[in-house]
Amino acid sequence: MLINCPECGKEISDESKQCVHCGFPIARYLNQQREKEYIEQNPNEQPKAYKVFNIIQFVSCIILLLFILAFIVVYAFTSGNPFKDDILPLTVFIISEIVGIAIDIIVCGILKACFRRK
């Protein structure tokens, strides 16, 4: 199909990578136009990256709750002293996991904001 070049206005094939008259990058321009039309037709659909970060954040919240529960169990079984010598490595592991997963949730929230369509 023939189209007019947006740069020089001359007719060229829509299969061309660039305009044979002026060198304008037609393929890139057409891809941008198709993407813009798709976004206009589907304004509420979020990009795949946003959806992936949403899933990661949800799973991280579940894991965080499990580690908090594990800390509560350790706290209960150590009579309120989870920092005894024999249980200290487990307590440190649980606390470091809680902190790491909390950071993961925050980072995923920031990245979701970066990929969200306005």
Phi and psi in degrees as a GROMACS rama.xvg file:
@    title "Ramachandran Plot"
@    xaxis  label "Phi"
@    yaxis  label "Psi"
@TYPE xy
-91.87  137.579  LEU-2
-130.803  164.442  ILE-3
-91.78  134.654  ASN-4
-64.8221  129.956  CYS-5
-66.3083  -19.2205  PRO-6
-88.1406  -55.1541  GLU-7
-106.477  -14.5012  CYS-8
84.6378  -1.4838  GLY-9
-82.9267  154.126  LYS-10
-74.9531  134.355  GLU-11
-145.065  167.76  ILE-12
-76.4368  143.178  SER-13
-74.9922  -5.04037  ASP-14
-85.927  -13.6315  GLU-15
-67.9364  146.262  SER-16
-79.6714  -32.0509  LYS-17
-148.122  160.118  GLN-18
-67.087  131.435  CYS-19
-74.2009  -15.6694  VAL-20
-91.8692  -43.6479  HIS-21
-121.486  -11.062  CYS-22
86.3879  7.36957  GLY-23
-61.3474  134.237  PHE-24
-74.0777  87.4428  PRO-25
-64.7875  -44.6906  ILE-26
-59.0359  -46.0354  ALA-27
-64.0111  -42.5704  ARG-28
-61.3078  -45.7043  TYR-29
-65.5327  -38.9542  LEU-30
-63.0401  -41.5448  ASN-31
-64.4159  -39.5966  GLN-32
-65.5116  -43.4975  GLN-33
-62.5372  -42.1484  ARG-34
-64.6503  -41.5791  GLU-35
-63.1819  -42.7922  LYS-36
-63.3051  -42.1335  GLU-37
-62.0768  -43.7394  TYR-38
-64.4282  -38.6702  ILE-39
-66.6537  -35.9992  GLU-40
-78.1208  -25.5611  GLN-41
-127.357  66.945  ASN-42
-67.4855  -24.433  PRO-43
-91.9817  -8.21316  ASN-44
-78.1884  128.8  GLU-45
-93.3736  153.731  GLN-46
-63.6191  160.648  PRO-47
-58.366  -39.4561  LYS-48
-60.1635  -39.8006  ALA-49
-61.6716  -43.7537  TYR-50
-64.9998  -39.9421  LYS-51
-63.5467  -46.0683  VAL-52
-64.2496  -32.38  PHE-53
-64.3121  -44.1325  ASN-54
-65.3417  -45.1976  ILE-55
-59.4592  -42.6751  ILE-56
-65.5137  -40.0256  GLN-57
-64.0074  -47.4328  PHE-58
-62.8362  -40.2078  VAL-59
-62.3205  -37.6374  SER-60
-63.9957  -41.3716  CYS-61
-63.2518  -46.5311  ILE-62
-63.3365  -40.1786  ILE-63
-59.4184  -44.4525  LEU-64
-62.9954  -37.6047  LEU-65
-64.7232  -41.518  LEU-66
-68.6375  -35.653  PHE-67
-64.1232  -41.6051  ILE-68
-61.7103  -41.5628  LEU-69
-61.6724  -40.5665  ALA-70
-64.2832  -40.1721  PHE-71
-63.043  -41.3463  ILE-72
-63.9978  -45.5568  VAL-73
-60.7344  -42.7174  VAL-74
-61.0879  -42.27  TYR-75
-68.431  -40.0858  ALA-76
-80.8018  -8.76987  PHE-77
-107.155  18.4479  THR-78
55.896  41.8478  SER-79
80.6889  9.10961  GLY-80
-129.416  79.314  ASN-81
-76.3849  2.33428  PRO-82
-106.78  24.1174  PHE-83
-65.9702  159.127  LYS-84
-58.6335  -41.1787  ASP-85
-75.722  -24.5503  ASP-86
-107.683  -4.59494  ILE-87
-55.3519  -45.679  LEU-88
-59.4453  -39.9315  PRO-89
-65.9987  -41.444  LEU-90
-63.927  -44.2107  THR-91
-63.0145  -41.4743  VAL-92
-60.4946  -47.4832  PHE-93
-62.9554  -45.792  ILE-94
-64.7829  -40.7905  ILE-95
-66.1526  -35.7883  SER-96
-66.4433  -40.8835  GLU-97
-60.365  -46.1603  ILE-98
-64.8512  -44.8381  VAL-99
-62.3722  -42.9433  GLY-100
-70.5012  -35.599  ILE-101
-62.4065  -41.6968  ALA-102
-63.5555  -40.0833  ILE-103
-59.632  -43.8818  ASP-104
-63.0426  -42.0382  ILE-105
-65.3107  -45.2544  ILE-106
-63.1327  -42.4151  VAL-107
-62.5874  -37.6223  CYS-108
-62.6856  -41.5882  GLY-109
-65.5253  -45.0041  ILE-110
-66.362  -35.9858  LEU-111
-60.3186  -41.0969  LYS-112
-63.5304  -33.6289  ALA-113
-68.8626  -34.2649  CYS-114
-95.3629  -6.95311  PHE-115
-67.5394  135.506  ARG-116
-78.9256  139.121  ARG-117
